[in-house]
Amino acid sequence: MKVSKGELKKIIKEEIEKVHHNTSLMEDTLTEEEKKHWRKQCRREKLQVDLEKNWQLLSEASIWNIVTKYMDAGFIIVSADRSCEATIGASECSEEQQEQQDHLNRENRNKLRKILKSSGFGYVPTLGGFKEKLIDKETGEVVTDPETGDPVLVDTKHPEHSFIVHSQKGAKPGDNHEELRELGLSIASQFNQDSILYKPPNAVDPKAYYLTSDGEIDMEFADLAVEDLDQIFYTQLAKGTKRRYSHIPEHVERVYYIPKPPKGMQEAIKRYGETFYRMK
């Protein structure tokens, strides 16, 4: 039987309306707890797709090598992200509040990236989070890979975005570290951040500092170490000073990501200002 274009459009429209109607009915039958679980699953799946497509996993040694590369010239670490709890001033957020905060964080990260592009300084986007051991709900035991025997790890749902911004302008690297410091403080103020990490050039000052948004020294490090980076990426910039030393459970591991390098010239031009790394 032949169907005209008009009839075909009508059939498709009716089928789409059926799908929307059935979806609405399904959502109406879900309990609030089931809806909450469904949203969490969607967020986790989106995160996993993004990680696999756009990011490369680093070891602690790799992220440390990237940072120490800029010790002589100086660098800052800044973020535009805030936790939902810090934003609303509560100990826990609803799923709707968390979604709103995720949207706001994405908008702020894009604004921060534009600021960094126009600043003339180089920057490395970073993503810090945890990999959590998968627990069997029935037995309570850690799930292991049948081939290797290693624990199966999954990414937690709220990784934190930061930017390592390194001094590269001027006749010599590090000549403009004061300008870099002022940029960091301006970013902290603009995005309502509690602090930034500031590392002056080694020749100027071997120490590193947490600086509050008004430039006061909140904390100093005589010898910056990987453990300090853990605090920077996971509990300091996005969560605020009151939660700086949050407890890290035994069943999670810290993980670091940086973006994959561009696949071609057009993408490289689009990401102008960003420093690229290809990790093995």
Salt bridges, closest charged atoms under 4 A:
GLU15 OE2 - LYS18 NZ 3.28
GLU32 OE2 - LYS35 NZ 3.84
ASP81 OD2 - ARG109 NH1 2.96
GLU95 OE1 - ARG43 NH1 3.13
GLU96 OE2 - ARG39 NH2 3.37
GLU99 OE2 - ARG39 NE 3.94
ASP102 OD2 - ARG43 NE 3.17
GLU107 OE2 - HIS103 NE2 3.16
GLU132 OE2 - HIS251 NE2 3.19
ASP155 OD2 - LYS131 NZ 3.15
GLU160 OE2 - LYS239 NZ 3.84
GLU179 OE2 - LYS169 NZ 2.81
GLU182 OE2 - ARG181 NH1 2.81
ASP218 OD2 - ARG244 NH2 2.19
GLU220 OE2 - LYS207 NZ 2.87
ASP230 OD2 - ARG254 NE 3.12
GLU267 OE2 - ARG271 NH1 2.85
GLU274 OE1 - ARG113 NH1 3.69
GLU274 OE2 - ARG271 NH2 2.66
